[in-house]
Amino acid sequence: MTGTVQGRVAAVWRMESARIVAALTRSLGDFGIAEDAAQEALADALAQWPERGVPDNPGAWLTTVARRRAIDVLRRAERHDDRLTVLGAELREGEPDEEHWTGSPWDPDRIDDDVLGLIFISCHPVLARQAQVALTLRVVGGLTGEEIARACLISTPAVQQRIVRAKKTLAAANVPFELPPRSEFGRRLTGVLAVLYLMFNEGYAASRGTDWMRPELSREALRLARVLAELVPDEPEAHGLVALMELTAARFPARLDRNGDPVLLADQDRTRWERGGITRGRTALARGDALRRGRGKYALQAAIAECHAVAASVDDTDWERIVLLYEALGRIAPNPVVELNRAAAVAMATGPAAALRILDALDAGGELDRYHLLPATRGELLARLGRSAEARAALESAAAMTGNAREREVLLRRASEV
């Protein structure tokens, strides 16, 4: 029972944490206190819900408890200012009934602006780009330090240091909780897009846990990306990111079988792909192209996703075009993961031997030493070349490196098949 409740707490936290921190930051004007208070509310939930049960409105309960914790912080610091009055009033309005453990519902008119405002705060120019990404994934995406480390290909202690330093910097700069003037959108846009992209990816393929996907996280990233694209309609990369997310999310219904086990692209029932999502994605891509400023890294990835979306099968996919798109992507946004994906496309277009040479170069560079998909891809290529023992060893190595239990099962099963 305790494990089930803890899982429910984790699920609620993933869905509600950004809104809780955003609401508190709006009231407090202090990002650091808001985030700390929300974390204390989470700790209270983990301690109390297994014994008392999950509240009827868990998000509202967490918000109310977080407000109490924030009030305690202000009182301990003897900061008796207007924020205590505001928080006290909000607490009285949303006080949970102790018998029924309910709480006040969210104000739907505040949600979009609050969460998007939180993202823009986290991506404030006073922070370095790496700090922007780490902080926003933590606060808005609800990701753990380990998950962020895997997404950013760095160590967990480095992530934690970035987050602590970023919160201190925002406090020292007295950054206000508000959407910046439109004239400043461009300065912050790159960081915001990067964060939403990484949020979506963590939902698409969870780095840890027992579920292969966290679709609610991807859908939240897509929702925010849509809002952002309407705020900056003349920015092609905003539309490119929406296109990429729509086209990728369209495949979600076919990515798991009835038991929740992963279904790889080659084995997916394409009739289950959401045609509406594919249409929306292609429309967003065309909208960005219509601005005639060239495709950036998100639009190029969306174009790759479009190649998959319009193909009737893996064999019918235009792999040569995908290779060209990956080559263009590698020139404007060099990244070892892009090279890894290019290798997979090259394997389909021209054969595994050519792809294996690309992987050998990545291995020599050492940039993907902790990235399980490098040995996983190597294992598949070696299997196609008939080098079974080497393939099995590579797949087992990949299984040992992944933090996701479902993915580990798939890799070990594939290793036994080889």
SEDREN-154254 format. One record per residue (C-alpha): z, y, x; residue in three letters. Coordinates in pm, whole numbers, padded with zeros to 5 digits, always signed. Last residue first. Example, Ala and Ser with C-alpha at 12.3 -4.5 7.8 and 13.67 -1.06 7.14 Angstrom:
+00714-00106+01367Ser/+00780-00450+01230Ala/
//
This chain:
-03055-01241+02086Val/-02898-01326+01750Glu/-02549-01321+01907Ser/-02614-00973+02047Ala/-02735-00853+01706Arg/-02412-00973+01549Arg/-02215-00798+01819Leu/-02406-00475+01761Leu/-02367-00490+01382Val/-01994-00564+01406Glu/-01941-00274+01646Arg/-02125-00045+01406Glu/-01887-00139+01129Arg/-01581-00083+01350Ala/-01683+00260+01473Asn/-01538+00362+01811Gly/-01842+00243+02003Thr/-01810+00148+02371Met/-01733-00223+02341Ala/-02026-00274+02103Ala/-02258-00098+02348Ala/-02148-00334+02627Ser/-02210-00631+02399Glu/-02559-00498+02330Leu/-02631-00455+02701Ala/-02504-00804+02787Ala/-02715-00963+02512Arg/-03026-00779+02627Ala/-02972-00887+02988Glu/-02942-01251+02879Ala/-03242-01225+02647Ser/-03503-01071+02875Arg/-03787-01148+02633Gly/-03940-00801+02655Leu/-03847-00726+02294Arg/-03489-00827+02373Ala/-03487-00591+02672Leu/-03593-00305+02448Leu/-03322-00383+02191Glu/-03054-00407+02458Gly/-03161-00080+02618Arg/-03126+00092+02282Thr/-02771-00039+02245Ala/-02696+00041+02611Pro/-02788+00409+02546Leu/-02650+00413+02192Leu/-02296+00365+02322His/-02268+00711+02476Tyr/-01991+00716+02738Arg/-02221+00714+03044Asp/-02477+00934+02869Leu/-02508+01206+03132Glu/-02519+00957+03420Gly/-02853+01082+03550Gly/-02948+00739+03682Ala/-02896+00585+03340Asp/-03119+00850+03184Leu/-03393+00770+03437Ala/-03362+00398+03361Asp/-03382+00479+02991Leu/-03719+00651+03038Ile/-03845+00349+03234Arg/-03734+00125+02948Leu/-03953+00318+02707Ala/-04265+00238+02910Ala/-04176-00132+02909Ala/-04085-00135+02537Pro/-04436-00065+02399Gly/-04682+00216+02337Thr/-04594+00381+02005Ala/-04284+00189+01897Met/-04127+00188+02243Ala/-04230+00553+02287Val/-04032+00638+01972Ala/-03718+00471+02109Ala/-03768+00650+02442Ala/-03803+00981+02262Arg/-03468+00915+02096Asn/-03306+00864+02435Leu/-03476+01175+02570Glu/-03340+01376+02277Val/-02995+01234+02351Val/-03029+01350+02712Pro/-03089+01711+02598Asn/-03347+01972+02684Pro/-03393+02210+02389Ala/-03733+02384+02409Ile/-03906+02125+02629Arg/-03730+01820+02489Gly/-03820+01923+02135Leu/-04188+01946+02229Ala/-04171+01596+02382Glu/-03988+01471+02074Tyr/-04264+01611+01852Leu/-04529+01444+02066Leu/-04346+01108+02044Val/-04318+01150+01665Ile/-04693+01216+01645Arg/-04760+00893+01834Glu/-04519+00708+01605Trp/-04713+00792+01289Asp/-04520+00550+01068Thr/-04722+00277+00896Asp/-04549+00001+01091Asp/-04206+00131+00993Val/-04308+00132+00628Ser/-04460+00349+00355Ala/-04447+00657+00578Ala/-04385+00997+00413Val/-04013+01011+00491Ala/-04042+00882+00848His/-04289+01153+00949Cys/-04074+01407+00759Glu/-03774+01314+00973Ala/-03980+01401+01282Ile/-04079+01733+01124Ala/-03712+01797+01049Ala/-03635+01737+01415Gln/-03895+01998+01505Leu/-03749+02236+01246Ala/-03403+02194+01397Tyr/-03518+02253+01754Lys/-03725+02561+01677Gly/-04062+02578+01508Arg/-04280+02884+01553Gly/-04237+03235+01419Arg/-04487+03216+01132Arg/-04240+03284+00848Leu/-04438+03032+00641Ala/-04319+02756+00874Asp/-03960+02809+00756Gly/-04063+02778+00391Arg/-04276+02473+00474Ala/-03970+02302+00623Leu/-03761+02394+00318Ala/-04029+02252+00086Thr/-04050+01931+00290Arg/-03674+01892+00262Gly/-03663+01963-00109Arg/-03937+01706-00171Thr/-03761+01445+00042Ile/-03433+01514-00137Gly/-03601+01471-00475Gly/-03762+01146-00362Arg/-03425+00996-00287Glu/-03485+00686-00075Trp/-03426+00369-00274Arg/-03796+00278-00277Thr/-03771+00278+00100Arg/-03573-00046+00102Asp/-03430-00027+00454Gln/-03493-00300+00711Asp/-03674-00099+00980Ala/-03431+00192+00936Leu/-03120-00017+00997Leu/-02897-00131+00711Val/-02528-00080+00788Pro/-02263-00284+00604Asp/-02098-00138+00296Gly/-02083-00475+00123Asn/-02362-00386-00119Arg/-02586-00279+00167Asp/-02571+00057+00341Leu/-02846+00289+00468Arg/-03061+00272+00153Ala/-02877+00532-00058Pro/-02846+00763+00249Phe/-03220+00799+00315Arg/-03253+01129+00127Ala/-02972+01261+00345Ala/-03214+01267+00640Thr/-03486+01463+00461Leu/-03235+01708+00313Glu/-03049+01754+00642Met/-03364+01819+00846Leu/-03504+02056+00586Ala/-03177+02250+00566Val/-03180+02279+00946Leu/-03541+02401+00947Gly/-03460+02655+00677His/-03187+02803+00896Ala/-03423+02773+01192Glu/-03684+02991+01019Pro/-03451+03293+00984Glu/-03597+03533+00726Asp/-03392+03394+00437Pro/-03060+03469+00612Val/-02800+03457+00332Leu/-03012+03206+00138Glu/-03028+02981+00444Ala/-02650+03007+00484Leu/-02583+02883+00131Val/-02818+02588+00187Arg/-02651+02510+00520Ala/-02310+02517+00350Leu/-02420+02258+00097Arg/-02582+02046+00368Leu/-02263+02049+00576Ala/-02062+01951+00267Glu/-02310+01672+00196Arg/-02278+01541+00551Ser/-01899+01537+00529Leu/-01906+01361+00191Glu/-02147+01105+00337Pro/-01899+00974+00594Arg/-02102+00681+00722Met/-02036+00357+00910Trp/-01695+00324+00750Asp/-01418+00149+00946Thr/-01317+00439+01167Gly/-01480+00628+01452Arg/-01806+00799+01550Ser/-01928+00822+01192Ala/-02307+00808+01167Ala/-02451+01043+00905Tyr/-02118+01216+00844Gly/-02075+01293+01213Glu/-02438+01409+01218Asn/-02384+01654+00931Phe/-02088+01813+01103Met/-02287+01835+01427Leu/-02571+02021+01252Tyr/-02329+02250+01069Leu/-02170+02340+01400Val/-02500+02409+01574Ala/-02622+02624+01286Leu/-02307+02835+01296Val/-02329+02878+01674Gly/-02692+02989+01665Thr/-02628+03223+01371Leu/-02355+03427+01530Arg/-02562+03703+01686Arg/-02819+03684+01405Gly/-02560+03742+01135Phe/-02443+04066+01298Glu/-02671+04304+01104Ser/-02575+04119+00788Arg/-02224+04254+00826Pro/-01976+03980+00915Pro/-01831+03758+00641Leu/-01461+03820+00629Glu/-01133+03708+00777Phe/-01067+03970+01043Pro/-01060+03889+01419Val/-00742+04026+01576Asn/-00890+03980+01926Ala/-00563+03826+02049Ala/-00549+03594+01749Ala/-00911+03487+01796Leu/-00847+03422+02165Thr/-00535+03217+02097Lys/-00723+03001+01848Lys/-01007+02951+02097Ala/-00772+02851+02379Arg/-00607+02584+02164Val/-00945+02450+02050Ile/-01097+02446+02398Arg/-00796+02269+02544Gln/-00814+02002+02275Gln/-01182+01941+02341Val/-01126+01910+02716Ala/-00843+01663+02653Pro/-01083+01453+02437Thr/-01347+01426+02708Ser/-01706+01550+02663Ile/-02021+01417+02494Leu/-02015+01685+02221Cys/-02016+01445+01926Ala/-01795+01197+02110Arg/-01543+01465+02203Ala/-01548+01599+01847Ile/-01463+01254+01712Glu/-01179+01209+01963Glu/-01033+01553+01884Gly/-01031+01466+01516Thr/-01286+01603+01272Leu/-01184+01809+00968Gly/-01532+01962+00953Gly/-01415+02317+00894Val/-01110+02324+01119Val/-01193+02074+01393Arg/-01571+02102+01384Leu/-01529+02478+01377Thr/-01299+02487+01678Leu/-01512+02257+01894Ala/-01839+02437+01815Val/-01705+02786+01873Gln/-01529+02676+02193Ala/-01854+02542+02337Gln/-02032+02865+02244Arg/-01773+03083+02417Ala/-01552+03278+02180Leu/-01546+03656+02138Val/-01883+03623+01962Pro/-01716+03477+01648His/-01828+03124+01561Cys/-01489+03020+01422Ser/-01479+03340+01218Ile/-01831+03273+01086Phe/-01729+02922+00986Ile/-01421+03051+00803Leu/-01636+03301+00615Gly/-01858+03012+00506Leu/-01550+02833+00380Val/-01419+03137+00196Asp/-01751+03258+00055Asp/-01839+02918-00088Asp/-01493+02845-00232Ile/-01396+03179-00383Arg/-01570+03171-00723Asp/-01458+02813-00780Pro/-01088+02914-00785Asp/-00938+02582-00692Trp/-00718+02407-00945Pro/-00342+02467-00970Ser/-00117+02179-00884Gly/+00009+01845-01007Thr/+00297+01640-00878Trp/+00406+01524-01223His/+00780+01566-01186Glu/+00782+01826-00907Glu/+00532+02047-01088Asp/+00329+02211-00812Pro/+00364+02589-00761Glu/+00018+02747-00789Gly/+00098+03088-00940Glu/+00439+03112-00772Arg/+00284+03022-00435Leu/+00012+03284-00472Glu/+00274+03551-00538Ala/+00484+03441-00242Gly/+00177+03432-00017Leu/+00088+03791-00109Val/+00442+03917-00065Thr/+00484+03737+00265Leu/+00152+03882+00383Arg/+00268+04234+00306Asp/+00510+04231+00597Asp/+00835+04059+00685His/+00732+03923+01027Arg/+01075+03799+01128Glu/+00911+03521+01336Ala/+01113+03264+01147Arg/+01017+03435+00822Arg/+00647+03434+00905Leu/+00656+03067+01001Val/+00849+02970+00687Asp/+00597+03157+00472Ile/+00315+02963+00641Ala/+00493+02636+00568Arg/+00530+02728+00202Arg/+00161+02821+00184Arg/+00073+02484+00338Ala/+00280+02310+00070Val/+00085+02491-00202Thr/-00250+02416-00040Thr/-00166+02049+00006Leu/-00067+02020-00360Trp/-00386+02197-00469Ala/-00599+01952-00274Gly/-00401+01654-00401Pro/-00451+01733-00770Asn/-00294+01440-00954Asp/-00058+01390-00663Pro/-00073+01066-00458Val/+00242+00857-00493Gly/+00605+00931-00426Arg/+00675+00690-00139Glu/+00335+00668+00035Pro/+00274+01033-00063Trp/+00575+01175+00117Gln/+00534+01126+00494Ala/+00155+01142+00519Leu/+00155+01433+00275Ala/+00416+01620+00480Asp/+00206+01573+00796Ala/-00097+01713+00613Leu/+00108+02013+00504Ala/+00206+02068+00867Glu/-00163+02064+00965Gln/-00237+02323+00697Ala/+00041+02546+00828Ala/-00100+02523+01183Asp/-00449+02616+01061Glu/-00325+02914+00862Ala/-00097+03035+01142Ile/-00391+03032+01385Gly/-00641+03199+01152Phe/-00420+03497+01075Asp/-00537+03733+00800Gly/-00268+03573+00592Leu/-00422+03558+00246Ser/-00785+03500+00353Arg/-00665+03269+00629Thr/-00470+03065+00375Leu/-00772+03019+00149Ala/-00996+02928+00444Ala/-00743+02680+00587Val/-00716+02506+00250Ile/-01091+02515+00190Arg/-01162+02363+00531Ala/-00898+02092+00482Ser/-01019+01980+00138Glu/-01277+01704+00181Met/-01166+01557+00513Arg/-00801+01596+00414Trp/-00856+01418+00084Val/-01015+01122+00265Ala/-00737+01108+00526Ala/-00469+01119+00257Val/-00648+00843+00066Arg/-00660+00629+00380Gly/-00289+00689+00430Gln/-00233+00582+00072Val/-00423+00257+00126Thr/-00237+00186+00452Gly/+00095+00240+00278Thr/+00000+00000+00000Met/
//
